[in-house]
Amino acid sequence: MANEDKNDRYGKVSFEAALDLAGFGLYSYQVTALAGLIIIAFGCIGFGTSFIMPTSACELQTTGAQKGLISSGPIIGIIVGAIISGYLGDKFGRQRTLLYALLSSAALNALASLSVNWVMLVVLQTLATFCAAGQFSVAMAYLSESVPVGKRNVSVFLVHSSLLISQGLMAAVAIPIAPLAFSIHLPALDIYWNSWRTLVLLFSAPSLLAALWLSCVMESPKYVFAQGREREALDILNAIHRWNRGKSAGDLRISRLAGDAREVSAPASSVEQVLSLFKPPLLKYTAIVTALFSLQQHGAYTAWMPSIANQFVRVIQTGEGLNKSICGILSDSRDLPPDPDAAPCSLNLVTLLFILILGIAQTSTNVLLSMVVNCTGRRNMSMAVAAVAGAAGVLTALVPNAYASVALLVVFMLGIVSMGLYTAIAVALFPTHLRAFALALTMTVGRLVTFAVIQVLNLLLESNCDVGFYVFNSLFAASAVILVFLPDDRRLRNPQQKSEINLEASS
């Protein structure tokens, strides 16, 4: 009997307690870094078009309308593919879904580098982003289910930084390659291999690297447990324990895993699984998280940021417009003649550097906030970010000084870190069997709103710029009120968890 007690020192414990016992070490760092690489891969596939569209224009002879279709195609692919990928991640597993998504998106995007015309380019890149669409939500679910709850906020926050820096990394790659003038004729396709095709191919590389790395790790233990495979989940937890604490650590000596009430009552059918998000008690959380993603429209401003930066630089270089807000500067820039020194079908170096610096600033802010989020709580931090960044966005159009207005614009753009906070909130609110789908669904609604806002901003920046800054930024600031209806996550810890983790077998 004493022998049995010794072999099963902890007996039956909750899954979260078992994951805490497995520790946070080498395997946890590996999974965190892998999730970051997967999201960088998603960024390269999903947003690479903004770097390809201008540089491919001369060879593919694209018109303004065709460029609009090229830029819209990947957005449509992400919107349509995200919900499907989220559902597949919940149905067939995080690891398998991510592996297929990475390989298929990399192959289709690489094939796009051989496009013979703009139609082939937009079709292949739309299909590539369709395949990659769920990588963000599924990778976040995979990460949150593989690290202890005490490190979960920080891990999700840090991994979200990889999405913020992905465009900066693409800019860093494009700066030395885009200006290259080489051109190699490929007679079989009657195309010329040049710099923009090289960029498309390089943007597929992170996906291949992530797929190779993913094949070396294990499935999410919480997903496996939620599927009723308790013994397999224990084996994964034991393996994580040995990775984190060294081979000499041995097994956890846990006999059974106790499930959360939300996890053990998983719907029997796929239809019930989807509909449960729109029934109490999850309906409230589905509505709130969807509203948060929809009111945070930094993605729409990011789409126009290169244009805004370029016009700002042009006006400032003339020495005029220093006593105007950013909207006044944008209005003045329309009266400037085209730059005779600008090379056709080229990327503006200043714009690329601005994107890189903004990405670094956003990532740094995200990392700094990750250090204090456990103390403040996700909800309270989100409220502060929404209030400060939203107010800065409104003031951007009010302050009659060019440099102060741009500084406030940067502060507003730093508010994109709220995406990481909302993601962390979502993965904590929804049960395992719904987590990837719920995150994909709520984010997809937000992306649909972003797609519409991009078109509205396109008109407002031309005709009534101030209104765009007042309306959308006021709505973002107002989202702080919505967050009041969520529980303070600092108080959601199970009071029994600590005693379970510190449980010792009686000698």
Buried (B, 14 or more C-beta within 10 A) or exposed (E): EEEEEEEBBBBEBBBBBBBBBBBBBBBBBBBBBBBBBBBBBBBBBBBBBBBBBBBBBBBBEBEEEBBBBBBBBBBBBBBBBBBBBBBBBBBEBBBBBBBBBBBBBBBBBBBBBBBEEBEBBBBBBBBBBBBBBBBBBBBBBBBBBBBBBBBBBBBBBBBBBBBBBBBBBBBBBBBEBBEEEEEEEEEEEEBEBBBBBBBBBBBBBBBBBBBEBBEEBBBBBBBBBBBEBBEBBBBBBBBBBBBBBEEEBEEBBBBEBBBBEBBEEBEEEEEEBBEBBEEEEBEEBBBBBBBBBBBBBBBBBBBBBBBBBBBBBBBBEEEEBEEBBBBBBBBBBEEEEEEEEEEEBBBBEBBBBBBBBBBBBBBBBBBEBBEEBBEBBBBBBBBBBBBBBBBBBBBBBEBEEBEBBBBBBBBBBBBBBBBBBBBBBBBBBBBBBBBBBBBBBBBBBBBBBBBEBBEBBBEBBEEEBBEBBBBBBBBBBEBBEBBEEBEEBEEEEEEEBEEBBEEEEEE
